[in-house]
């Protein structure tokens, strides 16, 4: 049987240093084998930079059952004894997989876990949980009182189940993030930053690109709105929000205030056509040439001798993110991974935050 983690060794060294690869494999082997879609969060300015490992989890995948709270799963049991986040995750998975929870699965079609790289991967798992679903109750009349909207209350319950209950101040900030969304705006992800509790909760928003700067001025007065506006304009031609009423994805952390640290997702306008976008980042000094070349190479990298082997992952690029944090230098990250053929063509990309 092929080693499902053998692909890690084949990631170009410009995206993950050779020194890190054995470390990543050892770390993943100590976790429950809960995902057939595993990814890496790689820095682009300096070759070999790695930030995190991510795993996508779906209710349909048999591997998800390794997260159920059973005594037979010793890996999960050991983690749950040390970290409350694993106990909360197991409780959620148990609920998620119940046959009568079709509404929950419709609202939460997948989640993903992120493990931040620190001095020791094991000391603190750095689990990041995100719940992906476009919030439906977005009519202007319903936004006036977010707390009366079932969808918003659902978000608060999920955040409480997976992390901790939002304080009144935090809940008010989350409500404001919702209420200020422009027409066409969607709340797409809600997340619990388990390893970064001071950061609050992560929200990912899809909103008309032209409306993004004005929206940030209203909800995140500390954010560098001018830099976000410049990035949207500069990369319009080589990204999905380049024409028409295209939407931009903004990631932000919400606690008692909205963090000035904002992530802007970049995707090529055509699936698999990364050349122009990567070249633009290289020209702007946000991506090293070696990293750009390695990213292009990765999607064509054969990960096994037999392309039909269900244990051999398929390489993919998920997305890029440019992080704007006040007047700090911009940083760019690439999210790549390998997905088992058994996970299907429509599996979500692993998207660490």
N, C-alpha and C positions, 0 to 999 in steps of 0.2 A: 504494500500500500504506500502511495506517495505521502510524503510529509506535507501536511496542509500549511505549514509555516515556512516551507523551503523558499518561497518567493521573497522573504525578507532579505535573504542573502543576495538576491539579484537586483535589489533596488540600487540605482547608480549611487556611487559614493558622493557625488556632488549634491545629492538630496538627503543622504543619510550616511554618516561616516562609517567606515568599516568597523571602527571600535564599538559603535553603538549596536550594530546588527545582532551579535550574539546576546547582548544584554536585552534587546527587545524580545528575542525568541524565548529566552529564559523567563522573562516576565510574563509573556502571554501563556506559556506552558503552565504557569502557576495559577492562572485564572480559569474559571469555568469556561469550557469551550462553547460559548453561548452564541457565537456568530460565525457565519460563513462569508462575512463582508467586513474586512479589517483594513484600516487605513492609517496613514501617517500624516502629521501636520509638520511641514518642512519650511524652514526659513529660506528665502530666496536671495538675500543680499550677500550672504557668505556661504560658500559651499560646505556641505556636511552638517548644517544646522538642523536639529530636530527639536520640536516643541512638545509633541504629544502623540499618543496612539489612540485611535478611535475604533469602536465596534458598533455596527448597526444591528439592531435586534428587532425582529418582526414576530407577530403572533403566529404566523403560518409556519415558520421554520422549526423543524424538530429540535434543533440545537437550543432553542430558547428554553426548553424544559429543564436544561441544566441549571437554570436560575430559580427553580422551584425550591421552596424550603423543605427539603427532605433530608433525613439523616444519612442517606446513602451518598450524598454528594459531599465528600470530605473537603474539597477545595472551597466550596461555598461556605461550608460550616466553619472552617477556620477563619475565613474572612469576616463572616458575620459575627463571630465572637469578638473580633478586634474592632470592627467598624460598624456603627449604627446604620450607615448609608446602605450597606449590603442587606441588612435586615429589612429596611424600608423597601429596597428594590425587590426583594423576594416577595414581600407582601403584595406589592403592586402586580408583579408577574402572576401570582396566584389568582388575583382578581381578574386580570387582563385575559387569562386563558380560559376562564369559565365560560361554558356554552351560552349562558344567558346574558353575557356581557357584549352583545353585538353592537350596542350603541357606543360603548366605551371604545371598542376596536375601530368603529367608524370614525370617531373623533381623534383617536390616537393610533394611526395606521402603523407607526413604527416609533422607536426611540433609539437613541444612540448613547453610548458611554464614552467618555473621554478620560484618559489617564495622563495627567501632566507629568512631564519629565522633571524630576527633582534630583537631589543627591542620591536618593534611594527610591526606586520605583515601589518597593514593598512597604516602606515606612508609612506612607500615606497614599492609598490608591489613587487619589485625585480623580474620583469618579464624577463625570459630568453627565447629567441626564437631560435630555431634551424631548419634548413632546411636540410632534409635528402635525399640525392641522390648520387649515385656513379657517379662521373664525367667521361664522356665517352672519351673526347678528350685528351687521355693520350699518344699518340704515341710520341716517342722521338723528332721527327722532329717538332711537333707542340709545344713542350715545350720551344723552344728557344725564342719565343716571346709570352708570355702568353696573353698580351693585344690584340693580333690579333686572339685569340681563342674565338669563341662565348660563350663557356661554362664559361670561366673565366669572361668575361664581364657580363654574366648573374649573376654570383655570386656577383659581385660588385654592380649591380643594385638592387639585392634583399637585400643586406646589407644596402644600402642607403634607400630603401623603408621602411625597418623595424627599422632602427636605425638612422644612420647619414652617410653621404657620407665619404668614406675613404679618408684621405689626400693622397697626392702624395707619401709621405714616407711610409704610411701604405699600400697603394696599391702595392708599390714596394716590401715590405716585404711579402705580400700575394702571389705575383707573384713568388718570390724566393722559398717560401714554396712549390709551385706547381712545379716549374721547377726542383727542386732538388729531387723530388720523384724518388725512384729507380724503376726499371722495376717490374711491378706487384703492384705498389702502387696506391691507390685510395683515392681521397678526398671524404669522405663520408658524412660529416656534415659541415655546415657553420652556425655560430650563432652570435647573437647580445646580448651582456651582458648588458642589459638595466640598471640593478641596479649597475653595476660596469664599468662605461664608461671608466675609466682610463686603464682598462685591454685590451681595444681594441676589437677585434673580436675573437671568438672561432672557431677553426678548429679541426675536428676529421679526422684522417688519418688511413687508413688500409694499411699496408705495410709488406712485408716479415719480419718475426721476426728477422731473422739473419741480415737484413739490417738496422734495427731500430737504433742501436747505431751509426753507421757511418752516417746515415742521420741526427741525432740530432747534431753530431759534426759539420756538414756543416751549419745547419740552426739555431741552438740554442746553441751557444758556451758557454753560461752561465749555461746550463743544466748539471746535474750530470749524464753524460752518463754512467759512470761505474756502478752506482746504477741501472739504467734501464737495462743494459746488464746483471747484476747479477740477477735481478728479472726475466727476461725472461728465463735465464738458469735454475734458481731455480724452477720455477713453470711450466716448459715445460711439465712435466709428468702429471700434474693435470689440464691443461688448453687446450683450443682449438688449441693453436699454438705449441702443443707438438710433432708433427711429420710432415714430408714432407715440402711442401712449404706453411705452414700455415702463416697467417698474424696476426700481432699484431695491436691493435688499440691504437693510441696515441692521446691525447687531449692536445692542447696548445693554449695559448692566444697570438694573434699577434697584436701589435700596431706599434710604430716606431721601435721596436725590438721584437724579439720573447722572451716571458717570460721564465725564467728558471724553472717555475713551470710546470711540465709535469704529465699528468694522464695516467696510463697504465691500460687498461681494462682487467679483468680476467673473463673467462667463463669456466665452466666445459666442458670436451670433449664430454660428452653425456648429452643431455637435461634432466634436473631434477636431475642429479647426482652431488650434491653439497658436499657430505660428505668429500671426499678426499681434495678438494680445501679448504674448511673451516678448516679442521683439520691441513692442512699445515700452514695456516695463524695463527692458535692458537699456533702451535709449534714455530713460528717465532716471537711471541709477537705482531702481528699486529691485532689480534682478541681475545677478551675476550671469555672464554669458554661459558659463559651464552649467549653471542650474537650468537655464532655458533649454540648452541642448539636451540635458539629461531628462527633462520633462517630456520633450518630444520623443526621445528614445524609449521612455518607459512604456508608452501605450503600445509599442510594437515589440516589446520584449517577450520572447517565448519563456514561459515559466515552467515548462515541463517538456519531456520528450513526446508525450502523447497528448495532443490537443483535446481529445475526448475524455481524458481521465477526469472524473468528477471531483477528485481530490486536489486538482491543480487549479489555482486561482487564475482569473482573467484580470490583467492589469487595466486600470482606468485612471483618468484624472477627474476629480470631482469639481473643484472650483478654486479660484484664487480669492484672497481677501487682503485688502489694504487697510491697515489700522492707522487711524488718525487720533492722536492723543495730545490735545492742546498744541503747544509749539514744539513738541518733541519731533524728532525725525520720523518720517513715515516708514512703516515696515510692511513688507509683503510676505504672504504665506501661501503655500501651495498645499492642497489636500489631494493626496493620491492613495490608491489602495489596490487590493486584489480581492476579487469576488469569485466564489465558487460557482461553476456552471449550474449547480443545483439550485442556486438562489434565484435564478430566472433573470430575464432581461429587464424586468420592471422593478427590481429591488432598489431601495433608496441608496444613494451614495452615502458613504460614511462621511459625516461632516462635523468634525470636532470644532469646537468654538474658539 
